Amino acid sequence: MGLILSVNRFKSAFRRGPSLFFESDFFDWETWFGIIVMNELNVERKLRRMDSIKTISTDELEQKLKNGEDLLLVDVREDEEVEEGMIPGAKHIKMGEIPESLDQFDKDKEYIFICRSGNRSGNVAHYLQEQGYKVVNMEGGMMNWAGDTAAKK
């Protein structure tokens, strides 16, 4: 009953006008500014985290593959996207299946993540890095890939 009464008092205070609402007992300036500061800190933390993800260009990746380097490639695109072709040797795990597929990754190995444009793979890279994995995001994704492709096996 107390909650309903509080909600009704809240609505009543707000209906009288925003200026009265902000001057009422219902508006807590400390909490309001605390939320804003915390939100800014979260944005800053996310921006710092974005800077910390290693990236590789499509040209650099193609050169490494031509040099025979042993790389762990993970394509996070959807099934219909990989039907158009994947980088040979890449493993296909859809972005939405990554959280339930953590047992397929080794924290001591580095993985290069691939998608269509580099955005989804970047999100996956951020997520896995937060979980303690070594990750690299392929910039530009398959849209910029000029190398060989192969059908999904």
C-alpha positions as CSV (number, residue, x, y, z in Angstrom):
1,M,0.0,0.0,0.0
2,G,2.9,2.4,0.8
3,L,4.4,1.9,-2.6
4,I,1.1,2.8,-4.4
5,L,0.7,5.9,-2.2
6,S,4.3,6.9,-3.0
7,V,3.7,6.4,-6.7
8,N,0.5,8.5,-6.6
9,R,2.4,11.3,-4.7
10,F,5.1,11.1,-7.2
11,K,2.6,11.5,-10.1
12,S,0.9,14.3,-8.3
13,A,4.2,16.2,-7.8
14,F,5.2,15.8,-11.4
15,R,1.8,16.9,-12.7
16,R,2.1,20.2,-10.9
17,G,5.0,21.0,-13.1
18,P,8.6,19.9,-13.7
19,S,10.1,22.7,-11.7
20,L,8.0,21.8,-8.7
21,F,8.9,18.1,-9.2
22,F,12.6,18.8,-9.2
23,E,12.2,20.9,-6.0
24,S,10.2,18.1,-4.3
25,D,11.3,15.4,-2.0
26,F,11.0,12.9,-4.8
27,F,13.9,14.3,-6.8
28,D,17.3,13.4,-5.3
29,W,19.9,15.6,-6.9
30,E,22.8,13.5,-5.4
31,T,21.5,10.3,-7.0
32,W,20.7,12.1,-10.3
33,F,24.3,13.5,-10.6
34,G,25.7,10.2,-9.3
35,I,23.9,8.4,-12.2
36,I,25.2,10.9,-14.7
37,V,28.8,10.5,-13.4
38,M,28.6,6.7,-13.3
39,N,27.2,6.8,-16.9
40,E,30.1,9.0,-18.1
41,L,32.6,6.7,-16.3
42,N,31.0,3.7,-18.1
43,V,31.3,5.4,-21.4
44,E,34.9,6.3,-20.7
45,R,35.7,2.8,-19.7
46,K,34.0,1.4,-22.9
47,L,36.0,3.8,-25.0
48,R,39.3,2.8,-23.3
49,R,38.3,-0.8,-23.8
50,M,37.7,-0.2,-27.5
51,D,41.2,1.2,-27.8
52,S,42.7,-1.8,-26.2
53,I,41.4,-4.4,-28.7
54,K,44.2,-5.4,-31.1
55,T,43.3,-5.2,-34.7
56,I,44.6,-6.6,-38.0
57,S,43.9,-5.4,-41.5
58,T,42.7,-7.7,-44.2
59,D,46.0,-7.2,-46.1
60,E,48.1,-8.1,-43.0
61,L,46.0,-11.2,-42.4
62,E,46.3,-12.3,-46.0
63,Q,50.0,-11.9,-45.8
64,K,50.3,-13.9,-42.6
65,L,48.2,-16.7,-44.2
66,K,50.5,-16.6,-47.3
67,N,53.5,-16.9,-45.0
68,G,52.0,-20.1,-43.6
69,E,51.5,-18.7,-40.0
70,D,49.3,-20.9,-37.8
71,L,46.4,-18.6,-37.0
72,L,43.1,-19.3,-35.1
73,L,40.4,-17.6,-37.2
74,V,36.8,-17.4,-36.0
75,D,34.0,-16.2,-38.3
76,V,31.1,-14.9,-36.3
77,R,28.7,-14.2,-39.2
78,E,25.3,-15.9,-39.7
79,D,24.9,-19.1,-41.7
80,E,23.6,-17.4,-44.8
81,E,26.5,-15.0,-44.8
82,V,29.2,-17.7,-44.6
83,E,27.5,-19.5,-47.5
84,E,29.1,-16.8,-49.7
85,G,32.5,-18.1,-48.5
86,M,34.8,-18.0,-45.6
87,I,38.5,-17.4,-45.2
88,P,40.1,-20.9,-45.5
89,G,40.8,-22.4,-42.2
90,A,38.3,-20.2,-40.2
91,K,36.0,-21.8,-37.7
92,H,32.4,-20.7,-37.9
93,I,30.7,-19.8,-34.6
94,K,27.8,-17.4,-34.9
95,M,28.0,-14.3,-32.7
96,G,25.0,-15.3,-30.7
97,E,26.5,-18.6,-29.9
98,I,29.8,-17.3,-28.5
99,P,28.8,-17.1,-24.8
100,E,27.7,-20.8,-24.8
101,S,30.9,-21.8,-26.8
102,L,33.5,-20.5,-24.4
103,D,34.7,-24.1,-23.9
104,Q,36.0,-24.1,-27.5
105,F,38.5,-21.3,-26.7
106,D,41.8,-21.5,-24.9
107,K,42.9,-18.4,-22.9
108,D,46.5,-19.1,-23.7
109,K,45.9,-18.8,-27.5
110,E,45.1,-15.7,-29.6
111,Y,42.0,-15.7,-31.8
112,I,41.3,-13.5,-34.8
113,F,37.6,-12.6,-35.2
114,I,36.0,-12.0,-38.5
115,C,32.5,-10.8,-39.6
116,R,31.1,-8.9,-42.6
117,S,32.3,-5.4,-41.6
118,G,34.3,-5.7,-38.4
119,N,31.6,-4.5,-36.1
120,R,30.2,-7.7,-34.8
121,S,33.6,-9.3,-34.6
122,G,34.7,-6.2,-32.6
123,N,31.9,-6.8,-30.1
124,V,32.8,-10.4,-29.8
125,A,36.4,-9.5,-29.3
126,H,35.5,-7.0,-26.5
127,Y,33.3,-9.6,-24.8
128,L,36.0,-12.3,-24.9
129,Q,38.7,-10.0,-23.8
130,E,36.6,-9.2,-20.8
131,Q,36.5,-12.9,-20.1
132,G,40.3,-13.1,-20.2
133,Y,40.9,-14.3,-23.8
134,K,43.5,-13.0,-26.2
135,V,41.7,-11.5,-29.2
136,V,42.3,-9.6,-32.4
137,N,39.6,-8.0,-34.6
138,M,39.9,-8.1,-38.4
139,E,39.2,-4.5,-39.5
140,G,36.9,-4.0,-42.4
141,G,35.6,-7.6,-42.3
142,M,34.8,-9.7,-45.3
143,M,33.7,-6.6,-47.2
144,N,37.4,-5.7,-47.4
145,W,38.8,-9.2,-47.8
146,A,40.4,-9.7,-51.3
147,G,42.0,-13.0,-50.5
148,D,40.8,-16.6,-51.2
149,T,37.5,-17.8,-49.8
150,A,36.2,-21.4,-49.4
151,A,32.8,-22.9,-48.7
152,K,32.0,-23.7,-45.1
153,K,33.1,-27.3,-44.2
